């Protein structure tokens, strides 16, 4: 579907974009499980390795199945180029090491995924790349944190797990005013619900492990952007350092993209109903979900997202003991720290996804001991609510 693909809708692109059929005429995309490729001559091999001739070289950086996934996701995100990686964290690492150098600075939201914060603090810092953390929604704090060495603004929106929503257009304007790149982690919404590049972002990173797969089968990630930043610099890092996506995982993600728009609507619909129900529970201090009118960025989320997604959190009064008692009373909802699965999942962020952060960092990010996160799946919403009610029953006993 290479001809005028921009005129097609999101669902059509999710099913059709990127596929180039082989001489076998297959309907479904094949999996090319090969480490290397054969050349017609020594001259062609030299041309492929030098880049003067396009084509497959070695599956660390050129594989037809992976390329199909990259092209399809680029079409969905509205980017010129996508580079697929071995995990979502590998996508962030490739973005930072492909685009930054020693002495550069990152300004990051303080509510990012725990492993991303640790990557910035514990590892990029060793290579002379510093990070300043600011509240996601405080534009004045972002502006104040930018110094002459700042080269990148980094954020997740909606943020995991508190569902805070950043004004992407405003941050893109701020970044470009200071000659910086705006990098947005779009894992929670995916391109089915939000397209940061269309709002001014320069680079999008995603964990394909989550909603793009949709069934918790494979690990992978992706970076989407323009031909220079992503197609040359991030790709150059991947080609050399090798955090590459396997062809099998790329094929699984291709199947996930085919149903992504449908699933994200279903996740959002159920999460909205559950968040509304949670607001009525006496034991709940606060519900974090941008689809609620009580959410401080509700109107912003309505403007820049197609829907509100499947991730929500709520805070209980009794701290860790009460949160654990609630979680342990659940019967079928899975106690696991993943998200984006067809199966509903529940976790305690302060001791799992954000457990390696310092107490001070968790407090700055709003991750309290009483916080419980729910990644709403595709089961009957009435059954999910009934299972959550078991948690409240345990607290009342």
Secondary structure, DSSP 8 states (H G I E B T S, - for coil): --TTGGGS-HHHHHHHTT----TT--SS------SB---SSHHHHHHHHHTSS-S--BTTT--HHHHHHHHHHHHHHT-SEEEEESSHHHHHHHHHHHH--TT-EEEEETTS-HHHHHIIIIIGGGGT-EEEEE-TT-HHHHHHH--TTEEEEEEESS-TTT-----HHHHHHHHHHTT-EEEEE-TTTHHHH--GGGGT-SEEEEETTTTTT-SS----EEEEE-TTIIIIIIHHHHHHH-----HHHHHHHHHHHHHHHHHHHHHHHHHHHHHHHHHT-TTEEEEE-TTSTTSTTHHHHHHH-SS--SEEEEEETTHHHHHHHHHHT-SSSEE-S--S-SS-EEE-GGGTTTTTS-HHHHHHHT--TTEEEEE--SS-HHHHHHHHHHHHHHHH-
